[in-house]
Amino acid sequence: MSHPVPRPGVLDIPQYTMNKSVGPDPGRKLFRLSANESPFGPSSKAIEAYQEAASHLGDYPEGTSRVLREAISRAFEIDPNRIVCGAGSDVILNLLAQAFAGVGDEAISTAHGFMVFPIATSANGATNVVAPEVEFAADVDAILSKVGPRTKIVWLANPNNPTGTYLPSDEVKRLRASLPSHVLLVLDAAYSDYVSRRDYESGIELAAGTENTVVTHTFSKIHGLAALRVGWMFGPAHIVDAVNRIRPPFIVSTSAMRAAAAAIEDRAHQQMSKMHTERWRDWLIPELGRVGLKVTHSVANFVLIHFPIEPGKTAEEAHRFLTRRGLVLRPLKNYRLPHALRLTIGTEEANRLVVEALRDFMAGSPA
Ligand SMILES: *Cc1c(COP(=O)(O)O)cnc(C)c1O
């Protein structure tokens, strides 16, 4: 029997697995700590702007997302003509792969890098090349050792999801300087808003000053607008031109564009969320350590928790235990991290409950 067959690479992509919806025990409140969403949701100004847009639902959106590009341009002091907005930064990453990599090409990502990278690569027929990490962090020399004549893209989430680690800006600059100039370096800065390290830079500088680097940002994390699907990239004019040619003409809806523009202007909301995240990250890491768990040092709004491999204490068992208590973390089997869970930093209540639950779990108490 013959039927249409997808292009090479498509069926090599593993199915994206969401969390199975096993609920908590009766009477327990549910905390979703599995998708790195903001516990605060969006700015009230973003909600107002979204509601106002409801009176224009019959009209196509302005196709270049001008209002949003201008708001981003003011916030980051960058040229609005070098910004492309998209329906989530996932879509932008896919457009970059589509424009710059295809059958016969290679794209490099790191061992526990963000999963959208290999998906975007394979979906466009190109080959994934995986560079090892050191202590769950990207390693510039390991990436460089994987570069060959077919390399078209290097993907780097900085900070990375799900590890929470980051590369200092001098290392990112060394990577860029050592890569061949025809290789596109994509810096995914989804979690940059949470980082306050002096040696960190999100990638705007390299995207502004080179002909071969782009940086992507999202409204799904600190801005609390994951449901609306808005992301953007900033890069050299020729790359922006290529992406604009292949992107869908009405890629961001009017309501999403308006809400995101209002969100980026609400610095107080972002600052509040950032301070909360830092405070509870600094509390969670040593508390989890006292419970007997290893935690990878994170600069993002989540932490990677490593579990023992002995029966009774494994990540899989911890996940079941926590879920019964209404605390849903992210298992990472498909990130090749079967012994770890990713915890999104939540409200004070959620954070305290997680530590309490993990203390009970490690002590062998019942859920
Ligand atoms: C959450 C996340 C994004 C955001 O994706 P959207 O499609 O904009 O929601 C991008 N990159 C990384 C590494 C992420 O974890």
The ligand as a Tripos MOL2 file, in Angstrom:
@<TRIPOS>MOLECULE
LIG
   15    15     1     0     0
SMALL
NO_CHARGES

@<TRIPOS>ATOM
      1 C1         10.4490   28.1260   27.3390 C.3       1 LIG1
      2 C2         11.5590   28.2340   26.3670 C.ar      1 LIG1
      3 C3         11.4070   28.9810   25.2070 C.ar      1 LIG1
      4 C4         10.1380   29.7170   24.9320 C.3       1 LIG1
      5 O1          9.4400   29.1470   23.9280 O.3       1 LIG1
      6 P1          8.1060   29.8800   23.4060 P.3       1 LIG1
      7 O2          7.8310   29.1560   22.1670 O.co2     1 LIG1
      8 O3          8.4640   31.3020   23.1780 O.co2     1 LIG1
      9 O4          7.0810   29.7060   24.4680 O.co2     1 LIG1
     10 C5         12.4700   29.0860   24.3510 C.ar      1 LIG1
     11 N1         13.6480   28.5060   24.6250 N.ar      1 LIG1
     12 C6         13.8470   27.8030   25.7470 C.ar      1 LIG1
     13 C7         15.1810   27.2340   26.0210 C.3       1 LIG1
     14 C8         12.7880   27.6170   26.6320 C.ar      1 LIG1
     15 O5         12.9670   26.8670   27.7200 O.3       1 LIG1
@<TRIPOS>BOND
     1     1     2 1
     2     2     3 ar
     3     2    14 ar
     4     3     4 1
     5     3    10 ar
     6     4     5 1
     7     5     6 1
     8     6     7 2
     9     6     8 1
    10     6     9 1
    11    10    11 ar
    12    11    12 ar
    13    12    13 1
    14    12    14 ar
    15    14    15 1
@<TRIPOS>SUBSTRUCTURE
     1 LIG1         1 GROUP 0 **** ****
